[in-house]
Amino acid sequence: MRPLLEMRGISKSYGAVRANRGVDLTVMPGEIVGLLGENGSGKSTLMKVLFGMVRPDAGGIVYDGRELETGSPRAALQAGIAMIHQHFTLVEAMTVAENLMLGWSRGAGPWLDRRGVAAQVRDAAARYGLEIDPDARVEQLALGEKQRVEILKAILRGAHLLILDEPSSILSPPEIGRLLDFLQRFRAEGHSVIFITHKLGEVLQVADQVVVLRDGQVAGKAPVAGATRESLARMMVGRDTAAATPPTASAPGPLRLQVRGLAARDGGGVERLKDAGFDLYAGEILALAGIDGNGQGELADVLAGLARPVRGSILFDGRDITRGGVAERMDHGIAYIPADRAGTSLVQGMSIEENLLLRDVGRAPYSRFGHIHRAAARRICLERMQSFGVRAASAQVAARTLSGGNQQKVALARELGRGPQVVIAFQPTWGLDPGSTRFVIESLRRLRDAGAAVLYISSELEEVLAVGDRVGVLSDGRIVGVVPRAEVDIERIGLAMAGALKEEQTA
């Protein structure tokens, strides 16, 4: 059988950084390939080359027996290749059907058949288990629903090879099951998938083969049959990646953050956070699990000063900061690590150095008499890059050129390097490989051991159970079931995530 895709000798460098070095990748018709590797290993660059977003320095691509033009997304789309990115490309103010009609050539003369498009959306959604309302506005959809829209857009435009970049990182367990079911249906029709992920269990469940990149090169290939999580992890990073069980935390210190009856609306005006309350003490990590859409983002944004609550109160060391903004939170030593590195945490067009200075412009020793003290700023930035393991050719390269893991390290260097008293960490390991995930967790643990208070919000239950000194659940806009980690009842946590526990605990 002839391969559907052959990437041959793909090389790409960004200055002194060699993202891909002679990479070969083959995908057969009706095959799901799991593409693994640490952040910075070259996965995203390789897929951007395939989708035409990046022109390689060397190498070529043969798709369906024909040479594929590189550096042209249009050529990739016309050939039947589609890519679903971590950050969606939808127009929020439009409906699902209107988004799907953008760039669509089908129709009668200059007019598009809106009803016909809506019917095709419903048919494709039912066929692949991706149900969505064509008339719903995108801004009112949850992240998992937006992903379904992106996938349907690719299908309706005739994709035969689908590239999925960390698709399950934003999904709840039921939605992950729906996604994996879709992949199997798509493959059953003879289509192919390249599945970029760090969740080894999902690879073992749906992939036919795995390809592992390390330092821009293929470090290994293997059929999934017979593989284990341990063998794939060793192939990925060449070392043990399990997050070590933290030592028992010492007795917590004074009360730092007291939150009562907090409520907030999302961008569509829906009250997602309804009546949240908790106490956060110095020297502890309070970890909150929860399925996406239950108020996690609204809680994090309100605590960070990025959004105003509808009601409720926030006390820091007994002082009311409910209505204060980002500057006041910063003055109190409150740091925020958001999930969205590209849109919220970093300014992509700015350099690493400029991003590291964003919180401290106008403060000594970074500035003097209203002007940035370049020598001092550069020295401190380089020290933070080294301390947090940021891999880049220099501090002057743009943030957008970094891998997801290195972008998150820049965010950590800026926020944690200032020695905060309180850290709000919202999905801080989203889309990161095992090694980068471990680094983030260990950084937060060191800060806790130094006396900081950490609120850790994540949809990854295993991570929450491994990180938290106390563990709770954010469900339907309320915090429930908060207990010391040693007293965690997994069944009870599951019930809380499913909304079966309604009582609130702030102990």
Salt bridges, closest charged atoms under 4 A:
GLU6 OE1 - ARG8 NH2 3.15
GLU38 OE2 - ARG239 NH2 3.10
ASP57 OD1 - LYS12 NZ 3.67
ASP64 OD1 - ARG2 NH2 2.98
GLU92 OE1 - LYS146 NZ 3.14
GLU98 OE2 - ARG114 NH1 3.53
GLU131 OE1 - ARG178 NH1 3.38
ASP135 OD2 - ARG122 NH2 3.77
GLU150 OE1 - LYS153 NZ 3.19
GLU166 OE2 - HIS198 ND1 2.53
GLU175 OE2 - ARG148 NH2 3.84
ASP181 OD2 - ARG185 NE 2.88
GLU189 OE2 - ARG127 NH2 2.91
GLU189 OE1 - HIS191 NE2 3.57
ASP208 OD1 - ARG187 NH1 3.07
ASP215 OD1 - ARG391 NH2 3.80
ASP266 OD2 - ARG272 NE 2.81
GLU271 OE2 - ARG311 NH2 2.85
ASP279 OD1 - ARG260 NH1 3.01
GLU284 OE2 - ARG470 NH2 2.76
ASP317 OD1 - ARG256 NH1 2.97
GLU328 OE2 - HIS332 NE2 3.56
ASP331 OD1 - ARG363 NH2 2.94
ASP340 OD1 - HIS87 ND1 3.72
GLU353 OE2 - ARG374 NH1 3.30
GLU353 OE1 - ARG378 NE 2.97
ASP360 OD2 - ARG384 NH1 3.85
ASP360 OD1 - ARG418 NE 3.60
GLU383 OE2 - ARG379 NH1 3.59
GLU415 OE2 - ARG359 NE 2.99
GLU415 OE2 - ARG414 NE 2.92
GLU442 OE2 - ARG438 NE 2.90
ASP449 OD1 - ARG448 NE 2.99
GLU460 OE2 - LYS199 NZ 2.80
ASP469 OD1 - ARG448 NH1 2.91
ASP476 OD1 - LYS274 NZ 2.71
ASP476 OD2 - ARG478 NH1 3.45
GLU503 OE2 - ARG492 NH2 2.61
